[in-house]
């Protein structure tokens, strides 16, 4: 936790320096977050070129508009939300969705990493498939909220802002997602998965 707080403080300092025109700080922010942004983008689409384009456009716009940006206590939240909005806009345009706003029609993939499932080297590939099948049974928004909460460690307040939800809705989504996972897994695997996610 101390490391996470230190990282957040450093990122806030870099954000302030970048807003003042410090190119080194801007590069440091890019290097610190490009992989996390790419990983998040991959949950929406397998089109790596689109993800890379959106990340590049995001940072180009950040530099161009640095004088207009507000302070950011958590740059990670700001960057993920901005990438999410860009990706969904592009995917919506591509699929000719109605222009009445972003819908729940986007895809979102989340899996338990192979390393995570190898607890004491006793989880084999069939158990991993069981867990991933349970996660894929979730709605797209439920998969996304699980990713943001348990993989990215965002607070419910930040999740609500990223996904344009009420905080109560974020709580509700997580609760329903975990209930669904429990129903789709044998009891022993459900308990272990929840321990791994919440630990």
N, C-alpha and C positions, 0 to 999 in steps of 0.2 A: 504493500500500500504506500509506503514511504517513497519507493521508486516511482510509482505512478504519480504521486503528488509532485515530486521533483521534476518529472518529465513534463507535467502540465505547466508548472511554473516556468520552465525553460522555453516551452513552446509559446507561452503568453509573451515572454520577453522577445523572442524571435519575431512574433507577429507584430509587436510594436515597432521593432527596428525595421522590419520589411515595409510597414506603412510609412516610415520616414524615408524610404528609398534605399535601404541597405540591401544591395544585391546578394551579399554573402548570406544574410539572414534569410532572404527569399529562397536561395538555393538550399539552405539547410532545412527549411520547411518542406520543400519539395522532396528532398532525399529522405526526410523522416516519414513522409506520408504516402509517397507514390505507391509503395507496395500494398499498404492497407487499402488505398483507394482502388487499386487494380483488383485486389481480392474481393472487395465489396462489389465492384462492377461485374465480376464474373458470376455473382449470384443472380444477376438479372439477365445476363445474356452470355452466350459463348462467342459472340462476335468480338474478338480481341481487338480488331482494328477500330471498331466503334468505341470501345472502352478507352483505348489509348488516345483516340481523337478527342473524346470528352475530357479526359484528364488534361491533355495539352491545352485545349480551349479554356478549361477552368483556370489554369495557372496563367495563361496569357491575359485573360480578363482580369484576374486578380492584380497582376502587375499594372495593367492599364488603369485600373480603377482604385489603386491603392490609396489615393488621397480621399476617396469617398467612403472607404470602409470604416466601420465602427470598430471599437475595441472588441477583442474576442477573448473571453476567459478560457474558452476551450476551442482552440482552432480545429481540433480533430472533429468535433461536432459540426462546425461550420463547413469544413471541407467535405465531409461525407454527405451532409444534406445537400450541398451545392452539386456534387457529382450525381447524387440520386435524382435531383430535379432535371439535370441535363440529360441523363440517360433515359428517363421516362419520357421526356419531351421528344427525344429522337426516336425512341421505340414507338411512341404513339403516332408520330408523323409517318413512320415507315409502315405501320399497320393500319393507317387511315382511321384511327379511332376518332370518335366524336371530339370536337374541340371544346367540350363543356368542362374540361378539367381532367386531371389524372384520375384514372379508374383503377380498379383492382384487377385489371386484365393483364398486368405484366407478370412475367415469370420470376420466380425467386428460388434459388437452389441453396440448400444447406445440408451438409453431411457431417457426421462425426469423423474426424480425421483418423486415419489408421493407427497413428501413434497413441491417440487418446483411448482407443478401444483395446489396446493391448495391455490391459491391467494385469500385472503379474504374469504376463505372457500366456494367459489362459483364454483370452478372447480370440476366436478364430474367425475366418472370413465369413462363415455362415451367420455368426452372431452380428458381425458388422452389417451384413446385408439386412438382417432383421431390424436393426436400429435405423439404418438409412431408409428402409421402407416405411417405418413408423414416422420418420420426419417428413418423408415425401407425401404422407397422407394428410399433412397439415395444409391449410389454405396458404396462399402465397404471402399474405400479410402475417400469418402466424409464423411462417418460416423466417420472414424478415425480422420480426420482433424477437424471435429466439436468437437469431444471429447477433442482433444489436445488443441484446441483454447479456447473453452468456459467452459470446465470442469476442465482442468489442467492449464489454463491461460498461455500457452506457447506463446512466440513471434512467428511471422511468420518465422523468421530466425531459431529458434530452431526447429519448426515443419519441416522445410525443411531439416534440418540435421537429425532429427529422422527418417523421412520417405524417406530419400535419394532423395529429390526433389530439384529443383531450387526454390528460394524464390518466384519468379513470379508464379510458378506452385502452390505453397501453397496458395497464394492470390487467384488465379483462382479457386482452389478447394473449398475454403470457399465461395467465391462469388456464384459459381454455386450451391453449396449445399443450401445456404440460398434462392436462387431463386427457387430451386426445392421445398423447404419447403413451400414457399409462394404459389406456384401453387397447392399444395396438401391440403391446409387448407382453410377453410372459412376465409375471410379477417380479421375478428375480432380476431380469434384464432391465425392467422399468425402474426399479429401485436403484440399480447401479448407474444407469444413464443419468438419472436425476441427481445423484450424488456427484457425478462427474461434471455436470453442467453447473450446478450451484456451488461447487467447491471453490 
